[in-house]
Amino acid sequence: MCLLLLCASTALATGGSAELPYRFYTVVDGLTQSRVIDIEQDKAGYLLFTTARGLNRFDGDDFEHYTIADGLPHNSLSALHVGPANSVWVGDAKGGLTAIHGAQVVHTITPLEGADSPVIDIEVVGNRRFIVVEDFGIVEISDGGSAFTSEHIAGDADTGIRDIDVTKDELWVEATSGLYRLVVGDTVSFELADASVRAAHVDAGGSLWVADKDGRIGVWENGAISPKAHIEADAEIVSVVTDMRGIVWVATLDELFSFDSKAAQEHFEATPVRHYSGIDQITSLFVDREDSLWISSATSLVRFLGDRFRHYRLRTSTDQETVWTIAEDRQGRMWFGTQSKLLVREIDESLAVVGPESGIPEGVVRALIADSEGIMWVGMTARGLFRMDPATMQAEHVAASGNVSVLDIQI
């Protein structure tokens, strides 16, 4: 068995308040530039980030860089797309397109005349490739065998096309002027569907989620928005994504919101919406295959660290507790790591403190996980790691962990 620990020397801010639930990445961490433009994940699990100083590939620990020194025509990169064969297509700020396969540049496609603005989206539908060029429109890239050719097929500077979304059988175009339906066959059809839509996203099930200028978030059905929630924000919505749990994430320029699509109310304005602050100049959202939310902003790359930092409220006989982490044991009991102690909720729903008599000191419990043998592993701030046997309710300190602050445990 292998335990992977996320540790930190200081887990709490001064005054005992919790740190924001984000992990910020900058040039100090290895990014070539702190401003990330686009995010994708390849078939091997690497995360890819475009910046104005090259392409960054992240393995969870370190960043690897690709620049003009590696064959890219430009360092200033914008859009990303990962193909079925794990080829990475990269758009640049000059309207060009580069294909990378096996860490090698295999194709470079020069911009179409007049399309020397940034490539802001890349999509592949069947054997057809499309790019969105800022203030120019949609360009189709065709493989002629010996060379690639480019053709402008839709849009212009007034349309303000930003993104192409592919559902099971349709192409949808997100633009500053609204949501468009794009049909590509022997001829091209480009029709405005709804002028109020400002952001769109296709979820894993193929549903098209949209956000309109009035803050309504919903699914596009039968030619209209079926609203599921309402966002109260002063700034315009810039991005919408969904995660594996059905949580819908919505970003404005300086705020982040979320709601559970499964808990959407019939009257959509009554759907509970959570609000997060602490990030500004947001440009896009991305959810990776581990269900982590990544946020690109004009100043940094941000990872939302998930449920273990969510604030739950739990009341014992004397105290109201802030809960950082939750786990379930084989007996069906729920374990809660809180700001000051470890708690267990028995099957009869009574709540008990698991304290020094069981080998767990008082303190901040930040991580809990049950392994395949039923052992509960407990990570604490400035206390290290503990191995708890739920059958005997006795724990022992893992000496090798010392007094580090354990923020996460993975088995």
Residue pairs with C-beta under 8 A, 6 or more apart in sequence:
1 371
1 372
1 411
2 411
3 377
3 385
3 409
3 410
3 411
4 408
4 409
4 410
4 411
5 367
5 379
5 385
5 401
5 404
5 406
5 407
5 408
5 409
6 367
6 406
6 407
6 408
6 409
7 404
7 405
7 406
7 407
8 404
8 405
8 407
9 404
9 405
10 405
11 19
11 364
11 366
11 381
11 382
11 405
11 407
12 18
12 19
12 364
12 381
13 19
16 339
18 309
18 311
18 322
18 324
18 339
20 278
21 276
21 304
21 305
21 306
21 309
21 310
22 278
22 279
22 295
22 302
22 303
22 304
22 305
23 302
23 303
23 305
24 300
24 301
24 302
25 31
25 34
25 300
25 301
25 302
25 303
26 34
26 300
26 301
27 33
27 34
29 63
30 56
30 62
30 63
31 49
31 51
31 56
31 63
31 301
32 51
32 53
32 54
32 56
32 63
32 65
32 67
33 51
33 52
33 53
33 54
34 299
34 300
34 301
35 51
35 52
35 296
35 297
35 298
35 299
35 300
36 49
36 50
36 51
36 56
36 283
36 296
36 297
36 300
36 301
37 49
37 50
37 51
37 52
37 77
37 78
37 79
37 283
37 296
38 49
38 50
38 77
38 78
38 79
38 80
38 284
38 296
39 47
39 48
39 49
39 80
39 284
39 286
39 294
39 296
40 47
40 48
40 80
40 81
40 82
40 88
40 286
41 47
41 48
41 82
41 286
41 288
41 289
42 48
42 82
42 86
42 88
43 82
43 86
44 86
45 289
46 57
46 58
46 59
47 57
47 58
47 288
47 294
48 55
48 56
48 57
48 58
48 80
48 82
48 88
49 55
49 56
49 57
49 58
49 296
49 301
50 56
50 77
50 78
50 79
50 80
50 90
50 91
51 77
52 75
52 76
52 77
52 93
53 67
53 75
53 76
54 65
54 66
54 67
54 68
54 72
54 75
54 77
55 65
55 66
55 67
55 72
55 77
55 88
55 90
55 100
56 63
56 64
56 65
56 66
57 63
57 64
57 65
57 66
58 64
66 72
66 100
66 103
67 75
68 74
68 75
70 105
71 104
71 105
71 108
72 90
72 92
72 98
72 105
73 92
73 94
73 96
73 98
73 108
74 92
74 93
74 94
74 96
76 92
76 93
76 94
77 90
77 91
77 92
77 93
78 91
78 92
78 93
78 118
78 119
78 120
79 90
79 91
79 118
79 119
79 120
79 121
79 122
79 131
79 132
80 88
80 89
80 90
80 91
80 122
81 88
81 89
81 122
81 123
81 124
82 88
82 89
83 89
83 124
84 124
85 101
86 101
87 99
87 100
87 101
87 106
88 99
88 100
88 101
89 97
89 98
89 99
89 100
89 122
89 124
89 129
90 97
90 98
90 99
90 100
91 97
91 98
91 118
91 119
91 120
91 121
91 122
91 131
92 98
92 118
92 119
93 117
93 118
93 119
94 111
94 116
94 117
94 118
95 111
95 112
95 115
95 116
95 117
95 118
95 119
95 133
95 136
96 108
96 109
96 110
96 111
96 119
97 107
97 108
97 109
97 119
97 122
97 131
97 141
98 105
98 107
98 108
98 109
99 105
99 106
99 107
99 108
99 109
100 106
107 148
109 141
109 148
109 150
111 133
111 150
112 133
112 139
112 150
112 151
112 152
114 136
115 133
115 136
115 139
115 150
115 152
117 133
117 134
117 135
117 136
118 133
118 134
119 131
119 132
119 133
119 134
120 132
120 133
120 134
120 162
120 163
121 131
121 132
121 162
121 163
121 164
122 129
122 130
122 131
122 132
123 129
123 130
123 131
123 164
123 166
123 171
124 130
125 166
125 171
125 184
127 143
128 140
128 142
128 184
129 140
129 141
129 142
129 143
130 138
130 139
130 140
130 141
130 153
130 164
130 184
131 138
131 139
131 141
132 138
132 139
132 155
132 161
132 162
132 163
132 164
133 139
135 156
135 157
135 160
136 152
136 155
136 156
136 157
137 152
137 153
137 154
137 155
137 156
137 159
137 161
138 152
138 153
138 154
138 155
138 161
138 164
138 173
138 182
139 150
139 151
139 152
139 153
140 150
140 151
140 153
140 184
141 148
141 149
141 150
142 148
142 149
142 150
142 151
153 184
153 188
153 190
154 161
154 173
154 180
154 182
154 188
154 190
155 161
155 173
155 175
155 190
158 177
159 175
159 176
159 177
159 180
160 175
160 176
160 177
161 173
161 174
161 175
161 180
162 174
162 175
162 176
163 173
163 174
163 200
164 171
164 172
164 173
164 174
164 182
165 171
165 172
165 173
165 174
165 200
165 201
165 202
165 208
166 172
166 202
167 202
167 206
167 207
167 208
168 206
170 181
170 183
171 181
171 182
171 183
171 184
172 179
172 180
172 181
172 182
172 193
172 200
172 202
172 208
172 220
173 179
173 180
173 181
173 182
173 190
174 197
174 198
174 199
174 200
176 198
177 192
177 195
178 192
178 193
178 194
178 195
178 196
178 197
179 192
179 193
179 194
179 197
179 200
179 210
179 220
180 190
180 191
180 192
180 193
181 189
181 190
181 191
181 193
182 188
182 189
182 190
183 189
183 190
183 191
193 220
193 223
194 210
194 212
194 224
194 225
196 212
196 213
196 214
197 210
197 211
197 212
197 213
197 225
198 211
198 212
198 213
198 236
198 237
198 238
199 210
199 211
199 237
199 238
199 239
199 240
199 250
200 208
200 209
200 210
200 211
200 220
200 240
201 208
201 209
201 210
201 239
201 240
201 241
201 242
202 208
202 209
203 209
203 242
204 242
204 244
207 219
207 220
208 219
208 220
209 217
209 218
209 219
209 220
209 240
209 242
209 248
210 217
210 218
210 219
210 220
210 225
210 240
211 217
211 231
211 237
211 240
211 250
212 225
213 236
215 230
215 231
215 232
215 233
215 237
216 225
216 227
216 229
216 230
216 231
216 268
217 227
217 228
217 229
217 230
217 231
217 240
217 248
217 250
217 259
218 225
218 226
218 227
218 228
218 229
218 268
219 225
219 226
219 228
220 226
227 268
228 248
228 259
228 261
228 264
228 268
228 271
229 248
229 259
229 264
229 268
229 269
229 271
229 273
230 268
230 269
230 271
230 273
231 237
231 250
231 252
231 257
231 273
232 273
233 252
233 255
233 257
234 252
235 252
235 253
235 254
235 255
236 252
236 253
237 250
237 251
237 252
238 251
238 252
238 253
238 282
238 283
238 284
239 250
239 251
239 282
239 283
239 284
239 285
240 248
240 249
240 250
240 251
240 285
241 248
241 249
241 285
241 286
241 287
241 293
242 248
242 249
242 261
242 287
243 249
243 287
243 291
243 293
244 287
244 291
245 260
245 291
246 260
246 261
246 262
247 258
247 259
247 260
247 261
248 258
248 259
248 260
248 261
249 256
249 257
249 258
249 285
249 287
249 293
250 256
250 257
250 258
251 257
251 282
251 284
251 285
251 295
252 282
253 280
253 281
253 282
254 277
254 279
254 280
254 281
254 282
255 275
255 276
255 277
255 282
256 275
256 276
256 277
256 279
256 282
256 295
256 304
257 273
257 274
257 275
257 276
258 273
258 274
258 276
259 271
259 272
259 273
259 274
260 272
263 271
263 272
264 271
265 271
276 304
279 295
279 297
279 302
280 297
280 298
280 299
281 297
281 298
281 299
282 295
282 296
282 297
283 296
283 297
283 298
284 295
284 296
285 293
285 294
285 295
285 296
286 293
286 294
286 295
286 296
287 293
287 294
288 294
291 306
292 303
292 304
292 305
292 306
293 303
293 304
293 306
294 301
294 302
294 303
294 304
295 301
295 302
295 303
295 304
296 302
307 326
308 324
308 325
308 366
308 367
308 407
308 408
309 324
311 322
311 323
312 322
312 323
312 326
312 336
313 320
313 321
313 322
313 323
314 320
314 321
314 323
314 336
314 338
314 343
314 351
315 321
316 343
316 351
316 353
317 351
319 340
321 336
321 338
321 339
321 340
321 341
321 343
322 338
322 339
323 336
323 337
323 338
324 337
324 338
324 339
324 364
324 365
324 366
325 336
325 337
325 365
325 366
325 367
325 368
326 334
326 335
326 336
326 337
326 368
327 334
327 335
327 368
327 369
327 370
327 376
328 334
328 335
328 370
329 335
329 370
329 374
329 376
329 390
330 370
330 374
330 390
331 347
331 390
332 347
333 344
333 345
333 346
333 347
333 390
334 344
334 345
335 342
335 343
335 344
335 345
335 354
335 368
335 376
336 342
336 343
336 344
336 345
336 365
336 368
337 364
337 365
337 366
337 367
337 368
337 378
337 379
337 380
338 364
338 365
339 364
340 362
340 363
340 364
341 353
341 354
341 355
341 360
341 362
341 363
341 365
342 353
342 354
342 355
342 360
342 365
342 378
343 351
343 352
343 353
343 354
344 351
344 352
344 354
345 351
345 352
346 352
354 360
354 388
354 393
354 395
355 361
355 362
356 362
358 388
358 393
358 394
358 395
359 386
359 388
359 394
359 395
359 396
359 397
360 378
360 386
360 388
360 395
361 380
361 383
363 380
363 381
363 382
363 383
364 380
364 381
364 382
365 378
365 379
365 380
366 379
366 380
366 381
366 405
366 406
366 407
366 408
367 377
367 378
367 379
367 406
367 407
367 408
367 409
368 376
368 377
368 378
368 379
368 409
369 376
369 377
369 409
369 410
369 411
370 376
370 377
370 390
371 377
371 411
372 411
374 390
374 391
375 387
375 388
375 389
375 390
376 387
376 388
376 389
376 390
377 385
377 386
377 387
377 388
377 409
377 411
378 385
378 386
378 387
378 388
378 395
379 385
379 386
379 406
379 407
379 408
379 409
380 386
380 405
380 406
381 405
381 406
382 403
382 404
382 405
383 403
383 405
384 397
384 398
384 401
384 402
384 403
384 404
384 406
385 397
385 398
385 401
385 404
385 406
385 409
386 395
386 396
386 397
386 398
387 395
387 396
387 398
388 394
388 395
389 395
